Amino acid sequence: MDRVATNVRGLDDLIEGGFPKRSAIALIGPEGSGKSLLSQEIVWNFLEQGYSAIYYAVDQSADEVRDEMLHYGWDLGKHEKNVRMVDVTEEMAPNIEGVRWSKDEDMMKFTAETYSLAKVLKEGQEYYTKFLRGKEVVVVFDSLSPFFLVTPADKIFHFIQVMRLIMKVANGIGIGILHEGLHDQKIESTFRFVADGIIELKRSERGHSIRIAKMQRTNYYKASCAVDVTDTGINIYKA
């Protein structure tokens, strides 16, 4: 089994040495549980191993993501030629001129066009074909929740299936973040069903925890593990 090490301290021990290549991984958890930080550390470690990256910054701006990563010592400037940061609200939103903000139909149309899964696939395909063909790539959606909130479940299913196919063809890894508690059960169940791997993150008064809920082609560790967030990233400890 071909795998790529995440090099997140303690994570690879839970999944037989790393993510299976050509897979789509879901990070699911409530706000503040560490999903974005985990995805950022994985992206950095993949870049250090020679991967290219496309990072769709949705919940934060691309500049905010860069600054957050720099706080942990992950300077994307080092890999500037190999990383594409997509500021979704800035790059994919339609022209706001002429939008009648007092009209519900205008606001709904604007939101739907900004968070369009079809538009994301088109942009990603064009960039990959032009710059990344033949290279190993990791693609991150941080997060998919705004897209899923304005997209029917059947289109979400097709989107994830297409992403899985793209990752297999591109010999890459896809990582999608979903905020727990924002979506109806059908949406989350669809996401869980289609994803090759599921990592659940939690936050409570006792601290952060992580659990591998699914990882295809892997004899993974099934118990919850403690998570410690340090100045240099994430540490994971088996129970």
Number of C-alpha atoms within 10 A of each C-alpha: 9 9 14 17 19 22 18 19 13 17 24 17 17 20 23 17 18 18 25 23 19 24 24 30 25 26 26 25 20 16 15 14 21 22 25 23 18 18 21 22 21 19 26 24 17 21 20 14 13 13 19 25 26 21 22 24 24 21 18 15 17 20 12 12 22 17 15 16 19 13 13 16 14 21 15 20 11 11 17 11 11 18 21 18 18 20 19 22 18 13 9 16 16 15 9 9 6 7 14 12 12 8 9 10 12 14 14 13 13 18 18 18 17 22 23 18 21 12 13 18 15 11 13 17 14 12 14 17 10 9 12 17 12 11 16 19 26 25 22 26 23 25 21 22 20 19 20 21 16 17 16 11 18 10 13 19 16 13 16 19 16 13 19 22 15 19 21 16 11 19 16 23 26 25 24 24 20 24 20 17 12 14 14 11 10 10 19 18 12 15 22 18 13 18 24 20 22 23 17 20 25 21 16 9 5 7 12 18 19 25 20 20 17 22 21 16 13 16 11 18 18 12 12 18 20 17 22 13 14 9 8 12 18 18 14 21 16 15 7
